[in-house]
Amino acid sequence: MSDTETAGTHAAQTPHPRRWPVLGLLGLAQLMLILDITVVAIALPHMGAELDLDRAALTWVVSGYALAFGSLMLLGGRTADLFGAKRIVLAGLVLFTAASLAAGLANGAPLLLTARISQGAGAALLSPAALSVVVRLFDGEERNKALGIWSALGGGGAALGVLLGGLITAGPGWAWVFFINVPVGLILLVALARMLPDLPRAATGSLDVPGAALVAAATAALIYALIRAGDHGWLNTLSLVLFAAAAAAYAAFAAWQRRTPAPLMDLRLLGRRPVVAGIFVIAVATALMVGVFFLGSFYLQNHQDHGALMTGVLFLPVALVTMAAATGAGRVLGRHGARVLAVVALAVTAAGFLVPVLWSGTTAMVTGVSIAASGLGALFVVASATALGHVAPHEAGVTSGIVSTFHEFGASVGAAAVSSAAAAGIAAHTGTATAAAGFDDAFLVATGIAAAAAVIALWLIPSRSE
């Protein structure tokens, strides 16, 4: 009996015997991808000083990764369906690891930015393919628990990245935020090549290259517009042109998907209420999570005058709470349902963001963000379980790509919205009334978003009986 037949038998009849170790390996790979967003952010000042990079180049060190990651994930999910998830997971891991080595060896902006874009492309292959494997290996209550662990690693990884970024930058130097991926990536590559089941291909046909190009261009334009809006304002001419270009490209993509015989995705997926609810929740949760990391980093360093290392240490409880909440949510989701859990989690998040508005200082900020993180950790589980809970095997890869794409949308929107709301606080001198008011405004915006999202979730997320 072939490996494919064996895997198919396990998937269809009995749980795969290696599903939990495989989840651990794939979760570690996903953690590495998430860490690479925030761990680099802390190292940017040192990176800029050593390589003589200006502000624009440093912005693209972060944005180039996010652009490639977000714009190519739908393509990554579809290639997993067409060519096999195992093959795409390993290909993405190879590309990400090689690009990490190149980034660490970079001696100037051209190689560093090329490597960061290549890292994003590798991540876009790896992340949705890995998530589709998790969805196909687990079912029922076990799937909720597995998604809880997956979400804990993703949500907590962003906060852990701040801590590790401070430790690495203060220790061996900025290059090691990239070099550390190389041995981890190689170990994962060997382990996954041996242990990852060769699941049957979930779809047949050819890859829709024109559709992939259209959706990648549209998503890149939208994410770049969101990133630019944070620096130049939402009504900036170029930002508006980019938003319009993204809308036109998405319209062209939708029209092409209706006429091509082998579409990149079935647009009817976006008409399913659970999928729409899931991508709404993931976008809101990621926007609030990334926004508050951005806001908290500036608050602690610029307003409270803490160094990069201390800022990382102060974010440790946020990471631990996020991971604990996500793991716990995966266990209780089946008993209470996604709708109840989402509304409660968003209410807790809103309450947490109010704490640094009502009380000032480092303790109040860390306490409030930790409370909010307990809600956000649960939301990541709700989003994944809602969107992916009832998809067919041949839809797992592309649906995972959709969820992952909206994760990046949320990250871009969160950073842009918070940087705009807190502009006065970020620009003002440490400890001034203007700085305090700017940060208060941003935390109030986050509170309002969480509260409004709770009302929408109550209406949008299907009840357990639906």
Secondary structure, 3 states (H helix, E strand, C coil): CCHHHHHHHHHHCCCCCCHHHHHHHHHHHHHHHHHHHHHHHHHHHHHHHHHCCCHHHHHHHHHHHHHHHHHHHHHHHHHHHHHCHHHHHHHHHHHHHHHHHHHHHCCCHHHHHHHHHHHHHHHHHHHHHHHHHHHHHCCHHHHHHHHHHHHHHHHHHHHHHHHHHHHHHHCCCCCHHHHCHHHHHHHHHHHHHHHCCCCCCCCCCCCCHHHHHHHHHHHHHHHHHHHHHHHHCCCCHHHHHHHHHHHHHHHHHHHHHHHCCCCCCCHHHHHCHHHHHHHHHHHHHHHHHHHHHHHHHHHHHHHCCCCHHHHHHHCHHHHHHHHHHHHHHHHHHHHHCHHHHHHHHHHHHHHHHHHHHHCCCHHHHHHHHHHHHHHHHHHHHHHHHHHHCCCCHHHHHHHHHHHHHHHHHHHHHHHHHHHHHCHHHHHCCCCCHHHHHHHHHHHHHHHHHHHHHHHHHHHHCCCCCC
